Amino acid sequence: ERRSNVAETASFGTTGVGTHAYAVPWASPGTPGKLLSAIFKSNPSILIKPTLDGSLWRWLKLMKKECNPERYLINQRHLQQLALYSGEVLDGLNTKHQIEFERTSGHLQLFRSERDIEHAQASIALLAEHGVPHQMLDAAGARAIEPALSNDTSLAGALHLPKGESGNCPLFTKQMKYAAQAMGVEFHFHSSVKQIEQQYGRVALVIDSQQFVADAVVVAAGNDSAALLAPLGLRIPTQTVKGYSATVPIKNFDESPVATITDDFYQVSITRLGNRIRLAGIMEIGYGDLTLRDSALRTLIKIGDDWFPHAANYRNANFWCGLRPTLPDGPPAIGATPIRNVFVNIGHGSTGWAAAAGSGKLVADIISDRQTDIPVNGFALSRFG
């Protein structure tokens, strides 16, 4: 790890939404319209970099193919199965290690219009297919669960997931680090992996100026994964997507959210982390820098003011942005590569936290040549040829 601790890059400022029952690939039937809006007019939640870079446009073309209803349902089934499995693995870890990470229960998906509800019907149908407890509510029903929701913002209805949850991702990851160290795992911080090399049927890592021969290497380096894999001839169609978050102290607890909230139209989530509120979302596609764009920050502030205007002063928030590699179809890439002893666990996009524990367990089972608990074909690199 090149930083001084775990979870200091893409995981640091995430919203913490871990609602395993409602993991939805962003490549959906409604996404092409949102992307067109982002290209031809200002869209507060999506921005596409104006560029002639062919890799971005190839990725968008691949993504568009995944937005037809048939492909969307296939991808969502894979992603939802992974997320539900991840929830089971996470519960097992919590039971074994008694991890406290500001976990909250309940999730409300807020729909501003009837059209947004219509677009969500396919995803909602899969909840029933998997036997996931859920309920569609009208505006009054949503406000009964979240009394602090503003009456001044248009609300057509909400999807209530009583078993949905959120938590503090960096806090969880740091406690898992301590549990791993107690089991004998060694962490090397302030260390940069420069290259992965094939060596006489084995694999070696060049870390700073030293070389380490390994039995197996798992590439789970987030946005830097593609650069590490490219010299091995592995061209994985990930695209950088930048997301934002705002974290602010609560000033009025009676006017604050109780559960996890997601604004379906803007795809911005609001979570309660102890005595703080975090808003996170926005998609900037093709941007590899960490510049805080003013319009993105204004969108986060707007969402806070729209739903919980008296809970906090959102303009005084600590703002953050991070980069995450996103695959065109939605599910991550997990498992073996054509390179012997090199494995991947990348491309989770915005569902990294919801799918983290399950993804790690799948990789461990694949490396150990154990039967996986769920099918892994939907996450194989071979789906990209």
N, C-alpha and C positions, 0 to 999 in steps of 0.2 A: 504494500500500500504506500503510495507516494506521499500521502498526507500523514499527519501525526496521530490519527485515530481512525476508527471505522466510521462510516456513514457521514462523511464530511463533504461529499460532492452532491450527486444527484439525489441521494436519499435525505439530505439535510433539511430541506424546507418543504417536503411533500405535505399534502393535505392530511395524510394519515388515514384516508378512507380505505377500510379493509373489508368492505361489504362483499363477502365471497359469493353471495347468491346472485348478485347483479353485476357481474363483470361483462361489459359490453364492448365488442370491438368498435373502434371509432369509424372503421370503413363500413358504413351502413347505407341503406338506400337513400337516406337524406343528405349524406355527406357531399356528393358532387355539387348540389345546389349551394351548400354553405361555402364550398371552395370557389365556385364561380362568383359568389358574393364577395369573397375575400380578394379575388383578382380584379374585379371591375368596380368595386366600391368599398368604402370603409366598412370593415366588420370588426366589432370590438373584441371578439373572442378568437378569431383566426387571422393569421397573416402569412402569406406566401412570399418568400423572397423573390424579388424581380431579378432573374438571372438567366443566363444562357447555358448554365451548367446542365449538361445532358443527363446526369445521374438523377437530378431532382425530377425532371420531366418524365424519365423512364419510371421512376418510383411512383409518380402520380398516375401514370398510365396503368401500372400494375394494380395500384390501389383502386382505381375506377372499376376494374374488372371484378374486384372483390365486393363491390357495393351492390351487385344484383341480389335480389332476395334469397335465391338458392344458396349462393356462396356465403352470404351473410349468416344464414342460419347454421350452416356447417361450421363456420368459424366461431360463432357464438357458443355452439354446443361444446366445441373443444375448450374454449376459454373458460366457460362456466364450469365445466367438469374439473378443470385444473384449479380454479378458484375455490370451489367447494372442497376439493381434496386438500388444498392449502389450508383452509380453515380447520380441517380435522388435524392436520399435522401441527398447526399452531396451537390448538387446544392441548395436544399432547405435550408440546414443549412447555407450555405454561403450567401444566399439571406437574411435570417433572422438575422444573426449575423455579417455579413460583415467581414469575417475572411480572413486575409492576411497570406498566408503560402508559399510564393515563388513558386506559381503555374506556370507551363509552359505548353504550348499546343503543340500537335503533337508528333507522335511516329513512329520511323522507326525500323522495325525488319530486321536486316541485315543477309543475307544468304551467306556464304562463298562458297558454292558449289551447283550445280544443285540437288544433292542428298538431301541436306537440304531443298530445295524448295519442292521436292517431298514429304518429310515427313510431311511438313506443310499443304499439300493440304486439308486434312480433316478439320483442324481448320479454314482455310481460307474459305472453303465452308459454314461453320456455320455463318460467318460474313454476307454473302449474305442472309442466311435464316432469320437472325434477322434484316435485313435492315440496317446494320452498314456501314457507308461510309468507303471505303477502295480502295486501288489501288496497283496492283503489278507493280513494276518498275524495269527497268534494271539498271545496275551500273551507267550509265550516269544520269538517272532520279533520282536516290538516291542522287548523288552528286550535282544535281541541287537544291535539298531541303536542303542538308547539305554540303555546299561548302568546309568546312574544312576537310571532310573525306579524309584520306590519299589515294593517288593513288598507293601506294606501297603494299597495302594489297589486296589479292584476294577477289573480290566481285562479286557474280553471280547475285544478284538481291536483292530487298528489298520489304517488305510490308509496305505501308504507311497508317497510321491511323490518319487522320487529327484531329479527336476529341480525340485522345489519350492525356494523360497528366501525369504530375508528380508533386510532391509537397513535402514540408518539413513536414514529419509525426509528429515529436516531437513538432514542432512549432504549427501545427494545434491542436494537442491534448492538449497542454497547454492553448491555447485560448478557447478550448471547456470547459476546467476545469473552467476558469473564468466565462464563460456563465452559466455553471451549478451552480456554487456557487451563482451567482446572482439570480438564481431561488430557492435557499434554500438548495441545495445539500451540505452535509457535507463530507469532505474528511478526512480520518485519515491516516496520513503518519507516517513513522517509526513504523509501526504496522505489525506484522506477524500473518497470520492466521495459527494456529496450527492444527485445526481439525474441521470437520463438524459433528455435532451430531444430531440424531433424538431424539425428546423429546415430548412425548404425542401428536403426530399428528402434531407437529410443528418442526421447525429446528433451531438449535443454532450454532453459531460460537464461537470457542474458539480462542480469539485473544490475543496473549501474555498470560497474566495470568487471563484475564477476559472472561466471557461468555456473549454473546449477543443473545437473542432470536429474530428470524426474521420471517416475513411473507413469504419471498421468498429469496432464495440465488441463485445467478448466478455465476457459476464457470467459470471464464474467466482468469485463472491464468497462461496462456501460458504453458511453459514446466513443471510447478509444478502442473498442473491440475490433472494429473493421480494419483499422490501421495495423493492428497486431496480426490479423489473419491474412491480410492481402499478400504479404511476401510468401505465404505458403500456397498461394494460388486460390485461396478461398474468397470469392466475391459474393458477399451476402448483402442483399438489397435493403440495408437499413438506411434510414434518413434521420438526420438530426432534427428533433423537435424541441423547442425551448418552451419551458413552462415557468410560471410565476407564482409567488405566494406572498401574502402579507400577514404578519403576526402582530397582534396588538393586545395589550392588557385589557381585561374587562373592567369597565367603570360602573356598570349597573347589572348585577347578576340576575335580577328579576326580569330584565329585558333581553337576556341572552339565550342562545339556543341550548336545548337540553340534549338533543340527538345530533346525528350527522345530517346535514342538509346539502342537496345538490340542486342547483338551478339548471334544469334540463336544457333550456334554450342557450344559455351562455356556457354551459359545461364548466361551471365554477362551483366548487364545494366549500362548505363552511363547516368547520369542526371545532369542538371545544377541547382544548388541551389544558386541563387544570384551570388556572385562573386567566388563561389567554384564549383568544379566538384566532383561528387561522383560516384565511381564504386562499384557495389555490385553484389554478386553472390556466386558461389562455394557451393557444397553440400557435407558435411561430415556426413555420416549416422551412427548413433550409438555412436557418440562422445558427451559426456555430459560435457566436460571441456571447459574452455575459453582460452585455449592456442592458440596463433597465430602461425599457421604452416607456415614456410618459403615458401614452394612450392605454397601454396594458395596465399600468398601475391605476389609472382612472377607472378602468373597467372593474377591477377588484374593489375599489372604494365604492363604486356605484352599487355593486351587488350587496355589499355590507349595508349601505344606506337603504337599499330597497327593502331588505327583509328584516334587519334588526337595527334600525336607525339609532336607537338609544342605548345600545349595548356597549359601544366603544367609539372612540374617536379614530376612525380608520385612517385619517390623513396623517396621524402620528405613528403609523405602523412601521415595523421593520420589514422592508421589502427585500425579496430574494428572487433569483432566477437560476434555473438549472437546465442542463441538457440531457436528453434521453434518446437513445436509439429506438426507432420505431419501424417495425416491419409493415409491408403494405397490406397484409391481410388481418392483422390483429393478434393472433396467438404468437407467443415467443418461439425462439429456436432453442431447443433443449436436446442435448444428447451428443452422439458421436459425430465426427466429421470424416471426410475421406482421408484425413491425415491420421495415421495410427497414433493412439494415445493422446490425441488432442480432442477435447470436448468443449461444448459451448453451453452457455446459459444466458442468452442475450435477447434484446428486442422486445421487452415487455411493454414498452411505451408507458401509458398512464396506469397500467394495472400491475406494476412491479411489486408494490407493497401487498396488494390483495393476493398475488400469486407467489410470493417470495418463498414461503416455507415449503410449499408443495413442489416448486421448481427445484429447490435444493435437494429435497429428498429423491426426486426422480433422477437427478444427475448422479447422486451417490449410488443409487441402485443400479443404474446403467453401467457405471464404472466398475462396480463390484460384481457385475454379471448376475445380479439378482432379478427376479421377476418383478416388474413394476406394479404398483397397486392400481394404476389406471393405464389405459392405452396411451402410447406416446407417438403414434404415427402422425397425428395432427400437428406435432411440434418438431418433426424431423426436418433437417436441412434439405432433404431430397425433394421436398415439395416445391422448391425453387429451382430444381434442375441442377 
